[in-house]
């Protein structure tokens, strides 16, 4: 348990940041799964969904939820999957 006031405040802040990061990561993972699932049946529909997936991945990378190279790898694999 944190003892000092600043430590208590840091715990509150880190919990809040974790909630935001978890939400962003969940959105990213969900849209990636949707694109992967649709790509198996309808490539054109998956191509239409690709910009939304790229946006979610870029936002996660920009906010530090995932690293830059991780984002690039995810985008590359999605685009390869839809071709």
Buried (B, 14 or more C-beta within 10 A) or exposed (E): EEEEEEEEEEEEEEEEEEEEBEEBBEBBBEBBEBBBEBBEEEEEEBBEBBEEBBEBBBBBBEEEBBEEEEBEEBBEEBBEBBE
